């Protein structure tokens, strides 16, 4: 086997770690949330997640799933990052955001990062690992 150019985890270890993260998001009495912000930390949108908040595949990749779109965004701005929280708003992770149509590991992908107050915001994908 050639020497790796970066670290790698076995699928079993990565899956176990992802399950701990997923359990943290699912803690509390309700579903977790994806909160979207601009560079000034203004809350633009809150998307409710499914409960459980996602699924882990055989390779250990976690895919976060939204229960639906945010049908009325909180503010107008350009989304640059988001946080995934549990139902009590405890932050589990902060992740950069970008516009796109295909999943990118470690990135929140939105159909449009330009968010308008009162408008609809839909999660395209959010994968971790």
Beta strands, then each sheet from edge to edge (+ up, - down):
strand 1: 33-37
strand 2: 43-56
strand 3: 62-66
strand 4: 77-78
strand 5: 81-85
strand 6: 91-99
strand 7: 107-110
strand 8: 114-115
strand 9: 123-128
sheet 1: 1+ 2- 3+ 9- 7+ 6+ 5- 1+
sheet 2: 4+ 8-
end
